[in-house]
Amino acid sequence: MISAENGSVLSIAESLTNIVWAPLTHGLKGVSLSANWMWPAKNQGENARLYQAVEAASDFACALGINIPTGKDSLSMTQKYKDEVVFAPGTVIISASGEISDIRKIVEPVLVTDPSKPLYYIDFSKSGKALGGSSLGQILSTLGDETPKVTDPFYFAAAFNALQAAISSDLIASGHDISSGGLIVTLLETCFAQNLGGIEIDLSPLGEGDSVKALFSENSGVIIQANNPEKIEILFEQYNVTCIPIGKPTNERVIRVKNFSEAYLFDVDNLRENWFRPSYLLDRKQCGEVLAQNRLDNYKTNNLTFNFSKFGGDYASLNIDPKRRTRSGVKAAIIREKGVNGDREMAWSLYLAGFDVKDVHMTDLIFGRETLEDISLIVFVGGFSNSDVLGSAIGWAGAFKYNERAKAALDKFYQRENTLSLGVCNGCQLMVALDLIYPGKKQKIKMLHNASHKFESSFLNVDIHANESVMLKSLAGKKLGIWVAHGEGQFSMPENEDQYLIPMKYSFDNYPGNPNGSDYNTAALCSADGRHLAMMPHLERAIYPWQWGFYPSDRKEDQVTPWMEAFVNARKWVEDFK
C-alpha cells in the first residue's frame, strides 16, 4: 500500500529467509518460486502499480538467479456496494520450493539455552531501518511513509549462500528470520517454543540509535545462534557478509535489551501468555469455555520428556537392512478403503522391519481376489475412509459385515493362531467397530468424537506400560513422542479399567495432553493374547528422528526411533512362530 515495488520484493525476500533453514541441494539457484498476484486491477492507478510490482519482482528474481515458472492471478479484487467500492490491497503471495540435501540438518527456530552459543544478527537488506507497513504500524493504526527494501540482490544472494554453507557444516544451533513484528518478536518466538531460558542482547553494534526501529522494523535479515563462533565469523567473512554478534542465551526467563544508553526488559512468559490469548479466544468458539481454558492453563506445563532406556537407535541393533531388495518370506498386508491415506508410511515401516508387504484394497476382498490365507500380519491404516461422512469407520466396517467374501476372509484370518493385526487411527476405529479386540464383551467399547468437538493434530507424549502386546511389550517403561491426527479418537469404555489391556496411555490426563478425552487416558488397546493392537496415534509417522516434532538432542546418531522396534517385534514373532 506504500510501495508496490518494495512489497513484491519483500515477499520474495521473506519466502527465501523462510526456506533458507533447510540445506538445499543446489543452494539459492535450486529454489523455484510461485507467484500468486491478487490486485484490484482496472481501477485508477492500479494497473500501473501492478506493472511496477511485477517488474520489481521479475528484476529481483533475475538478479538472484532464481525462476518464477508458475503462479496465478486474481485481478478483480474489488467489491462494489450500493454507496461505495472497497478495494483489496494489491498483494503477491510467494511460495518457495527446493530440493533438500539432508533433512536431518534443518535448523529450527528454538533457542538453545547454552551461553557458549552466542547470537548473531545478519542483515540481508543493506538498507536503513524502516517501519512502514510493519506489524507495529498496524497495531498503532498507521501506515507509514517508508518501507524496508532490499538494495543489493547480489549481497542478498551471498548472505543466503553463506547461511546455507554454515547449515551444511553444522555451525548453526538455531535460527529465525526477521519478519512480522521485527527483531524483538523474532527473539521472543525463539523463547516461546520452550519453558527455559532467555536472552541478553546489545543492539548498539547495529548502529541504529532509534530503538523502536531497531526492535520493530521488518528489514530482511536473520538471527542465528552459533555452535562455533570462531568458524561462523570466518565463514561469513569469506562470503563478504557482515555477521554481527549481539548477545547470548541466559538462564533468566527474560529478554534484556541494550541499545546505546537505553535498556529494556521483556518478560518472556508474560508476553507468551498474551501471544497465546487470541488462540484461546478462538478456541472458546470451537470447543467451549472449559477445554479452551484447560488448553490455556496446560500448554506450558505439558513438557515433552522422553525415556529411551536400552534402545540402540541404529539399524544394526534391530537387525534391519535398509537396502534389502530380496523377499524375506514374512508377509504383511495393508488393508485400505477409499479415502485412507496412511498406507505408504505404513508399508515402508513394515518393509523396513523385514516384511514383504502386499497392498490390499477392500474391493480385492469383496470380489475374492485376496483371501489373506498366506498373510501373517494385517494392518488397517489411518486416514478418512469414505471421507468420514459415515462416522468413525462405520462405513468401512459395513464393507466387511455385509460382503460375504470379505467377511469370510477376515473371519478365517482371526481364527488362525499364527496371525497378528494392527489398526491405527481410522484403522483403530474399524477394529473397535468390528469388535476385533475384545470379541464377545456385552458392553462394547465405542469411538466417539473428540471431547473438544474438533480435529486434533499434535505431537505429544505417551507412556508404554507393562503389557503383553506382541508389538509393544519390549517398549514397556518408555516415554515417547508421537503424532495424533483425528476427529473421533475418544475411547469410551463402559467397564472398569482392569477389564481392559491398555499398553499405551497419553502421558497427561489433562487436555490437550489427552487430546480426545479418552477414558483412562487410553491411547491403545490390545487383545488378551497380545496379538491384536488398536491405537489412535500414528507410530508409522514417527519411525525416524526427523519425523518427530522434537527429538532428544543427545541422540543425534539415532537412525530410527523406538517405534521401529514395534514393527521388528512383529516380524520376529512371526518368524519364531514358524
KEROKE-421065 format. One record per residue (C-alpha): residue number from 1; x, y, z; residue in three letters. Coordinates in steps of 0.25 Angstrom, whole numbers, plus 5000, padded with zeros to 4 digits. Example, Ala and Ser with C-alpha at 12.3 -4.5 7.8 and 13.67 -1.06 7.14 Angstrom:
KEROKE-421065
PT  num    xx    yy    zz  residu
PT    1  5049  4982  5031     ala
PT    2  5055  4996  5029     ser
This chain:
KEROKE-421065
PT  num    xx    yy    zz  residu
PT    1  5000  5000  5000     met
PT    2  5012  5009  5002     ile
PT    3  5021  5003  4991     ser
PT    4  5017  4993  4981     ala
PT    5  5031  4990  4977     glu
PT    6  5036  4988  4991     asn
PT    7  5025  4980  4995     gly
PT    8  5027  4970  4984     ser
PT    9  5042  4969  4986     val
PT   10  5040  4967  5001     leu
PT   11  5030  4956  4998     ser
PT   12  5041  4949  4991     ile
PT   13  5051  4952  5001     ala
PT   14  5043  4947  5013     glu
PT   15  5040  4934  5005     ser
PT   16  5055  4932  5004     leu
PT   17  5058  4935  5018     thr
PT   18  5048  4925  5022     asn
PT   19  5053  4914  5013     ile
PT   20  5068  4916  5016     val
PT   21  5068  4908  5029     trp
PT   22  5067  4895  5020     ala
PT   23  5080  4891  5014     pro
PT   24  5077  4892  4999     leu
PT   25  5084  4883  4989     thr
PT   26  5087  4894  4979     his
PT   27  5087  4906  4989     gly
PT   28  5079  4918  4984     leu
PT   29  5080  4914  4970     lys
PT   30  5072  4902  4973     gly
PT   31  5060  4910  4978     val
PT   32  5047  4912  4970     ser
PT   33  5036  4922  4973     leu
PT   34  5021  4922  4970     ser
PT   35  5015  4936  4970     ala
PT   36  5000  4938  4973     asn
PT   37  4996  4952  4969     trp
PT   38  4984  4958  4975     met
PT   39  4981  4972  4971     trp
PT   40  4969  4982  4969     pro
PT   41  4972  4984  4954     ala
PT   42  4965  4993  4945     lys
PT   43  4963  5003  4956     asn
PT   44  4970  5017  4955     gln
PT   45  4985  5015  4956     gly
PT   46  4985  5001  4960     glu
PT   47  4989  4995  4946     asn
PT   48  5001  5004  4947     ala
PT   49  5004  4999  4961     arg
PT   50  5002  4985  4957     leu
PT   51  5012  4986  4946     tyr
PT   52  5022  4993  4955     gln
PT   53  5021  4981  4965     ala
PT   54  5022  4970  4955     val
PT   55  5034  4977  4949     glu
PT   56  5041  4979  4962     ala
PT   57  5039  4964  4965     ala
PT   58  5044  4960  4952     ser
PT   59  5056  4968  4953     asp
PT   60  5059  4963  4967     phe
PT   61  5058  4949  4964     ala
PT   62  5066  4950  4951     cys
PT   63  5077  4957  4959     ala
PT   64  5077  4946  4970     leu
PT   65  5077  4935  4958     gly
PT   66  5064  4928  4962     ile
PT   67  5052  4926  4954     asn
PT   68  5037  4928  4955     ile
PT   69  5032  4917  4946     pro
PT   70  5017  4917  4951     thr
PT   71  5007  4925  4958     gly
PT   72  4993  4931  4956     lys
PT   73  4986  4944  4957     asp
PT   74  4973  4949  4963     ser
PT   75  4971  4963  4957     leu
PT   76  4957  4966  4961     ser
PT   77  4959  4969  4975     met
PT   78  4948  4979  4976     thr
PT   79  4935  4979  4983     gln
PT   80  4924  4989  4980     lys
PT   81  4913  4992  4989     tyr
PT   82  4901  5002  4987     lys
PT   83  4909  5014  4993     asp
PT   84  4923  5010  4992     glu
PT   85  4934  5002  4986     val
PT   86  4944  4994  4994     val
PT   87  4958  4991  4988     phe
PT   88  4966  4979  4993     ala
PT   89  4981  4984  4995     pro
PT   90  4990  4979  4984     gly
PT   91  4997  4967  4989     thr
PT   92  5006  4956  4983     val
PT   93  5008  4943  4991     ile
PT   94  5021  4936  4988     ile
PT   95  5023  4921  4991     ser
PT   96  5037  4916  4990     ala
PT   97  5042  4901  4988     ser
PT   98  5055  4894  4986     gly
PT   99  5061  4880  4988     glu
PT  100  5067  4877  5002     ile
PT  101  5080  4871  5002     ser
PT  102  5079  4865  5017     asp
PT  103  5066  4867  5025     ile
PT  104  5073  4864  5038     arg
PT  105  5081  4877  5037     lys
PT  106  5069  4886  5036     ile
PT  107  5071  4898  5046     val
PT  108  5059  4900  5056     glu
PT  109  5055  4914  5062     pro
PT  110  5057  4909  5076     val
PT  111  5067  4916  5086     leu
PT  112  5078  4906  5091     val
PT  113  5080  4911  5105     thr
PT  114  5095  4909  5105     asp
PT  115  5102  4922  5108     pro
PT  116  5114  4917  5100     ser
PT  117  5105  4918  5087     lys
PT  118  5104  4933  5084     pro
PT  119  5094  4940  5075     leu
PT  120  5098  4948  5063     tyr
PT  121  5090  4958  5054     tyr
PT  122  5091  4956  5039     ile
PT  123  5085  4967  5030     asp
PT  124  5080  4963  5017     phe
PT  125  5074  4977  5013     ser
PT  126  5086  4986  5013     lys
PT  127  5076  4998  5015     ser
PT  128  5073  5007  5027     gly
PT  129  5062  5002  5037     lys
PT  130  5048  5006  5033     ala
PT  131  5035  5004  5040     leu
PT  132  5025  5006  5028     gly
PT  133  5015  4994  5027     gly
PT  134  5020  4988  5039     ser
PT  135  5012  4980  5050     ser
PT  136  5015  4991  5059     leu
PT  137  5009  5001  5050     gly
PT  138  4997  4993  5048     gln
PT  139  4995  4992  5063     ile
PT  140  4997  5007  5064     leu
PT  141  4987  5009  5052     ser
PT  142  4997  5016  5044     thr
PT  143  5002  5012  5030     leu
PT  144  5015  5020  5030     gly
PT  145  5023  5026  5019     asp
PT  146  5035  5018  5016     glu
PT  147  5036  5003  5016     thr
PT  148  5048  4993  5017     pro
PT  149  5055  4989  5004     lys
PT  150  5066  4981  4998     val
PT  151  5076  4990  4992     thr
PT  152  5086  4979  4987     asp
PT  153  5081  4966  4982     pro
PT  154  5095  4961  4980     phe
PT  155  5098  4963  4994     tyr
PT  156  5085  4956  4998     phe
PT  157  5089  4944  4990     ala
PT  158  5103  4944  4997     ala
PT  159  5096  4944  5010     ala
PT  160  5087  4933  5006     phe
PT  161  5098  4924  5001     asn
PT  162  5107  4927  5013     ala
PT  163  5096  4923  5023     leu
PT  164  5094  4910  5014     gln
PT  165  5109  4907  5015     ala
PT  166  5108  4909  5031     ala
PT  167  5096  4900  5032     ile
PT  168  5102  4889  5023     ser
PT  169  5115  4890  5032     ser
PT  170  5106  4888  5045     asp
PT  171  5111  4902  5050     leu
PT  172  5097  4907  5054     ile
PT  173  5090  4903  5066     ala
PT  174  5077  4911  5064     ser
PT  175  5072  4921  5054     gly
PT  176  5060  4930  5052     his
PT  177  5057  4940  5041     asp
PT  178  5053  4955  5044     ile
PT  179  5039  4957  5038     ser
PT  180  5025  4960  5044     ser
PT  181  5028  4968  5057     gly
PT  182  5043  4971  5055     gly
PT  183  5055  4967  5063     leu
PT  184  5048  4967  5077     ile
PT  185  5037  4957  5072     val
PT  186  5047  4948  5066     thr
PT  187  5055  4947  5079     leu
PT  188  5042  4945  5087     leu
PT  189  5038  4934  5078     glu
PT  190  5051  4926  5079     thr
PT  191  5048  4926  5094     cys
PT  192  5033  4923  5093     phe
PT  193  5036  4909  5088     ala
PT  194  5041  4904  5101     gln
PT  195  5039  4907  5116     asn
PT  196  5054  4910  5119     leu
PT  197  5064  4922  5117     gly
PT  198  5064  4936  5112     gly
PT  199  5074  4945  5104     ile
PT  200  5083  4957  5107     glu
PT  201  5086  4965  5095     ile
PT  202  5093  4978  5091     asp
PT  203  5088  4985  5079     leu
PT  204  5098  4996  5079     ser
PT  205  5107  4989  5068     pro
PT  206  5095  4991  5058     leu
PT  207  5097  5006  5058     gly
PT  208  5082  5009  5059     glu
PT  209  5080  5019  5070     gly
PT  210  5065  5019  5069     asp
PT  211  5062  5007  5078     ser
PT  212  5048  5006  5073     val
PT  213  5053  5004  5059     lys
PT  214  5064  4994  5063     ala
PT  215  5053  4986  5070     leu
PT  216  5041  4986  5061     phe
PT  217  5046  4989  5047     ser
PT  218  5044  4977  5038     glu
PT  219  5056  4978  5029     asn
PT  220  5060  4965  5023     ser
PT  221  5070  4958  5032     gly
PT  222  5072  4946  5041     val
PT  223  5077  4943  5055     ile
PT  224  5086  4931  5057     ile
PT  225  5092  4924  5069     gln
PT  226  5106  4919  5066     ala
PT  227  5111  4905  5070     asn
PT  228  5125  4910  5067     asn
PT  229  5126  4925  5068     pro
PT  230  5140  4926  5062     glu
PT  231  5137  4917  5050     lys
PT  232  5124  4925  5047     ile
PT  233  5131  4938  5047     glu
PT  234  5142  4933  5038     ile
PT  235  5131  4927  5028     leu
PT  236  5123  4939  5027     phe
PT  237  5136  4947  5025     glu
PT  238  5139  4938  5013     gln
PT  239  5126  4942  5007     tyr
PT  240  5128  4957  5010     asn
PT  241  5115  4957  5018     val
PT  242  5114  4964  5031     thr
PT  243  5111  4956  5043     cys
PT  244  5109  4964  5056     ile
PT  245  5110  4957  5070     pro
PT  246  5098  4963  5078     ile
PT  247  5097  4954  5091     gly
PT  248  5095  4941  5097     lys
PT  249  5085  4932  5104     pro
PT  250  5083  4933  5119     thr
PT  251  5076  4925  5130     asn
PT  252  5067  4936  5133     glu
PT  253  5053  4936  5127     arg
PT  254  5054  4950  5121     val
PT  255  5060  4957  5109     ile
PT  256  5069  4968  5113     arg
PT  257  5072  4978  5102     val
PT  258  5082  4989  5102     lys
PT  259  5083  4999  5091     asn
PT  260  5094  5010  5093     phe
PT  261  5089  5017  5106     ser
PT  262  5075  5011  5106     glu
PT  263  5071  4998  5113     ala
PT  264  5058  4990  5112     tyr
PT  265  5053  4977  5119     leu
PT  266  5043  4967  5113     phe
PT  267  5037  4957  5122     asp
PT  268  5036  4944  5113     val
PT  269  5025  4937  5120     asp
PT  270  5016  4949  5121     asn
PT  271  5017  4952  5107     leu
PT  272  5015  4937  5103     arg
PT  273  5002  4938  5110     glu
PT  274  4998  4950  5102     asn
PT  275  5003  4943  5090     trp
PT  276  4994  4931  5093     phe
PT  277  4982  4938  5097     arg
PT  278  4976  4940  5083     pro
PT  279  4977  4925  5081     ser
PT  280  4969  4923  5094     tyr
PT  281  4958  4933  5090     leu
PT  282  4957  4925  5076     leu
PT  283  4957  4912  5084     asp
PT  284  4945  4916  5092     arg
PT  285  4937  4917  5080     lys
PT  286  4941  4903  5075     gln
PT  287  4942  4894  5088     cys
PT  288  4935  4902  5099     gly
PT  289  4940  4910  5111     glu
PT  290  4945  4899  5119     val
PT  291  4954  4892  5110     leu
PT  292  4959  4905  5104     ala
PT  293  4963  4909  5118     gln
PT  294  4969  4895  5120     asn
PT  295  4978  4897  5108     arg
PT  296  4982  4911  5112     leu
PT  297  4985  4906  5126     asp
PT  298  4993  4894  5121     asn
PT  299  5000  4898  5108     tyr
PT  300  5012  4902  5116     lys
PT  301  5012  4890  5126     thr
PT  302  5011  4878  5117     asn
PT  303  5026  4877  5115     asn
PT  304  5031  4867  5105     leu
PT  305  5040  4858  5112     thr
PT  306  5046  4844  5107     phe
PT  307  5051  4831  5113     asn
PT  308  5059  4823  5103     phe
PT  309  5065  4813  5112     ser
PT  310  5072  4801  5106     lys
PT  311  5069  4806  5092     phe
PT  312  5081  4805  5082     gly
PT  313  5075  4814  5071     gly
PT  314  5083  4808  5059     asp
PT  315  5079  4799  5048     tyr
PT  316  5089  4788  5053     ala
PT  317  5083  4787  5067     ser
PT  318  5070  4784  5061     leu
PT  319  5075  4775  5051     asn
PT  320  5070  4784  5040     ile
PT  321  5075  4785  5026     asp
PT  322  5070  4798  5019     pro
PT  323  5076  4793  5006     lys
PT  324  5069  4780  5005     arg
PT  325  5063  4777  4992     arg
PT  326  5060  4762  4993     thr
PT  327  5048  4755  4999     arg
PT  328  5048  4751  5013     ser
PT  329  5036  4741  5013     gly
PT  330  5029  4748  5024     val
PT  331  5017  4754  5018     lys
PT  332  5008  4766  5023     ala
PT  333  4997  4773  5016     ala
PT  334  4992  4787  5017     ile
PT  335  4977  4787  5017     ile
PT  336  4971  4800  5012     arg
PT  337  4958  4806  5008     glu
PT  338  4955  4818  4999     lys
PT  339  4959  4831  5006     gly
PT  340  4970  4825  5015     val
PT  341  4984  4832  5014     asn
PT  342  4993  4825  5023     gly
PT  343  4997  4813  5014     asp
PT  344  5010  4818  5009     arg
PT  345  5017  4821  5022     glu
PT  346  5011  4808  5028     met
PT  347  5016  4800  5016     ala
PT  348  5030  4805  5017     trp
PT  349  5031  4803  5032     ser
PT  350  5027  4789  5030     leu
PT  351  5037  4787  5019     tyr
PT  352  5048  4793  5027     leu
PT  353  5045  4784  5038     ala
PT  354  5047  4772  5029     gly
PT  355  5033  4769  5024     phe
PT  356  5028  4766  5009     asp
PT  357  5017  4776  5008     val
PT  358  5004  4774  5000     lys
PT  359  4994  4785  4996     asp
PT  360  4980  4780  4998     val
PT  361  4968  4789  4995     his
PT  362  4955  4785  5000     met
PT  363  4950  4782  4986     thr
PT  364  4961  4771  4986     asp
PT  365  4954  4765  4998     leu
PT  366  4940  4767  4993     ile
PT  367  4942  4761  4979     phe
PT  368  4950  4750  4985     gly
PT  369  4964  4754  4978     arg
PT  370  4970  4753  4992     glu
PT  371  4967  4743  5003     thr
PT  372  4979  4747  5013     leu
PT  373  4982  4732  5014     glu
PT  374  4997  4734  5013     asp
PT  375  4997  4747  5021     ile
PT  376  5003  4747  5035     ser
PT  377  5000  4762  5039     leu
PT  378  4989  4771  5034     ile
PT  379  4989  4786  5037     val
PT  380  4977  4795  5036     phe
PT  381  4983  4808  5032     val
PT  382  4979  4822  5036     gly
PT  383  4972  4833  5028     gly
PT  384  4958  4837  5025     phe
PT  385  4950  4824  5020     ser
PT  386  4938  4829  5012     asn
PT  387  4942  4843  5015     ser
PT  388  4938  4840  5029     asp
PT  389  4923  4844  5025     val
PT  390  4918  4831  5031     leu
PT  391  4926  4834  5044     gly
PT  392  4937  4827  5051     ser
PT  393  4940  4816  5041     ala
PT  394  4925  4811  5041     ile
PT  395  4925  4811  5026     gly
PT  396  4938  4803  5025     trp
PT  397  4933  4793  5036     ala
PT  398  4920  4791  5027     gly
PT  399  4928  4787  5015     ala
PT  400  4933  4775  5024     phe
PT  401  4920  4772  5031     lys
PT  402  4911  4772  5018     tyr
PT  403  4920  4766  5008     asn
PT  404  4921  4751  5009     glu
PT  405  4935  4749  5003     arg
PT  406  4941  4760  5011     ala
PT  407  4935  4755  5024     lys
PT  408  4939  4741  5021     ala
PT  409  4954  4745  5019     ala
PT  410  4955  4753  5031     leu
PT  411  4948  4743  5040     asp
PT  412  4957  4732  5035     lys
PT  413  4969  4741  5038     phe
PT  414  4966  4744  5052     tyr
PT  415  4963  4729  5054     gln
PT  416  4977  4725  5051     arg
PT  417  4987  4725  5063     glu
PT  418  4999  4730  5055     asn
PT  419  4994  4744  5051     thr
PT  420  4995  4758  5056     leu
PT  421  4987  4771  5053     ser
PT  422  4989  4785  5055     leu
PT  423  4979  4797  5054     gly
PT  424  4984  4811  5054     val
PT  425  4975  4823  5055     cys
PT  426  4964  4821  5045     asn
PT  427  4968  4806  5045     gly
PT  428  4967  4806  5061     cys
PT  429  4953  4811  5059     gln
PT  430  4950  4800  5050     leu
PT  431  4955  4789  5059     met
PT  432  4947  4795  5070     val
PT  433  4934  4795  5061     ala
PT  434  4937  4781  5057     leu
PT  435  4939  4776  5071     asp
PT  436  4953  4770  5068     leu
PT  437  4960  4773  5081     ile
PT  438  4950  4768  5091     tyr
PT  439  4940  4760  5083     pro
PT  440  4928  4755  5092     gly
PT  441  4928  4766  5102     lys
PT  442  4914  4770  5105     lys
PT  443  4917  4785  5108     gln
PT  444  4924  4790  5095     lys
PT  445  4935  4800  5094     ile
PT  446  4932  4812  5085     lys
PT  447  4940  4822  5078     met
PT  448  4934  4836  5080     leu
PT  449  4936  4850  5075     his
PT  450  4948  4857  5082     asn
PT  451  4943  4864  5094     ala
PT  452  4948  4877  5088     ser
PT  453  4938  4875  5077     his
PT  454  4949  4878  5067     lys
PT  455  4960  4871  5059     phe
PT  456  4972  4869  5068     glu
PT  457  4986  4869  5062     ser
PT  458  4998  4870  5071     ser
PT  459  5011  4864  5075     phe
PT  460  5010  4859  5089     leu
PT  461  5016  4849  5100     asn
PT  462  5011  4835  5102     val
PT  463  5015  4825  5113     asp
PT  464  5017  4810  5109     ile
PT  465  5012  4802  5121     his
PT  466  5016  4787  5125     ala
PT  467  5008  4779  5115     asn
PT  468  5007  4766  5107     glu
PT  469  5005  4773  5093     ser
PT  470  5014  4766  5083     val
PT  471  5018  4779  5077     met
PT  472  5019  4788  5090     leu
PT  473  5024  4778  5101     lys
PT  474  5039  4781  5099     ser
PT  475  5036  4796  5099     leu
PT  476  5030  4796  5113     ala
PT  477  5035  4807  5122     gly
PT  478  5038  4816  5111     lys
PT  479  5032  4830  5110     lys
PT  480  5032  4834  5095     leu
PT  481  5027  4845  5085     gly
PT  482  5017  4842  5075     ile
PT  483  5007  4849  5065     trp
PT  484  4992  4849  5067     val
PT  485  4982  4854  5056     ala
PT  486  4968  4850  5057     his
PT  487  4954  4855  5060     gly
PT  488  4947  4843  5066     glu
PT  489  4958  4837  5075     gly
PT  490  4951  4837  5089     gln
PT  491  4951  4823  5095     phe
PT  492  4938  4821  5102     ser
PT  493  4940  4809  5111     met
PT  494  4928  4805  5120     pro
PT  495  4935  4796  5129     glu
PT  496  4946  4798  5140     asn
PT  497  4960  4800  5135     glu
PT  498  4964  4786  5140     asp
PT  499  4955  4780  5130     gln
PT  500  4964  4784  5118     tyr
PT  501  4978  4783  5114     leu
PT  502  4984  4797  5112     ile
PT  503  4998  4796  5107     pro
PT  504  4999  4811  5104     met
PT  505  4994  4823  5110     lys
PT  506  4995  4838  5108     tyr
PT  507  5005  4844  5118     ser
PT  508  4996  4855  5123     phe
PT  509  4981  4853  5128     asp
PT  510  4978  4868  5124     asn
PT  511  4974  4874  5111     tyr
PT  512  4982  4875  5101     pro
PT  513  4991  4865  5107     gly
PT  514  4980  4855  5106     asn
PT  515  4975  4861  5092     pro
PT  516  4962  4854  5091     asn
PT  517  4957  4851  5105     gly
PT  518  4959  4836  5105     ser
PT  519  4955  4828  5117     asp
PT  520  4967  4825  5126     tyr
PT  521  4976  4833  5116     asn
PT  522  4975  4821  5107     thr
PT  523  4984  4823  5094     ala
PT  524  4984  4808  5090     ala
PT  525  4977  4795  5093     leu
PT  526  4982  4780  5091     cys
PT  527  4975  4767  5091     ser
PT  528  4976  4757  5103     ala
PT  529  4987  4749  5095     asp
PT  530  4995  4761  5091     gly
PT  531  4993  4758  5076     arg
PT  532  4984  4769  5072     his
PT  533  4986  4784  5075     leu
PT  534  4978  4796  5072     ala
PT  535  4984  4810  5074     met
PT  536  4980  4824  5071     met
PT  537  4994  4831  5070     pro
PT  538  5002  4829  5057     his
PT  539  5014  4821  5061     leu
PT  540  5017  4819  5046     glu
PT  541  5019  4834  5045     arg
PT  542  5029  4834  5056     ala
PT  543  5039  4824  5052     ile
PT  544  5050  4834  5048     tyr
PT  545  5056  4844  5058     pro
PT  546  5054  4855  5047     trp
PT  547  5039  4852  5047     gln
PT  548  5037  4856  5062     trp
PT  549  5033  4870  5066     gly
PT  550  5044  4869  5076     phe
PT  551  5055  4859  5078     tyr
PT  552  5065  4858  5089     pro
PT  553  5078  4866  5085     ser
PT  554  5087  4855  5092     asp
PT  555  5082  4845  5082     arg
PT  556  5087  4851  5069     lys
PT  557  5093  4838  5064     glu
PT  558  5080  4830  5064     asp
PT  559  5076  4825  5050     gln
PT  560  5062  4821  5055     val
PT  561  5053  4823  5067     thr
PT  562  5048  4813  5077     pro
PT  563  5035  4812  5069     trp
PT  564  5042  4804  5059     met
PT  565  5045  4793  5069     glu
PT  566  5030  4790  5070     ala
PT  567  5030  4786  5055     phe
PT  568  5042  4778  5057     val
PT  569  5036  4771  5069     asn
PT  570  5024  4767  5060     ala
PT  571  5033  4761  5049     arg
PT  572  5041  4753  5060     lys
PT  573  5028  4748  5066     trp
PT  574  5024  4742  5052     val
PT  575  5038  4736  5049     glu
PT  576  5038  4730  5063     asp
PT  577  5024  4724  5062     phe
PT  578  5028  4717  5049     lys
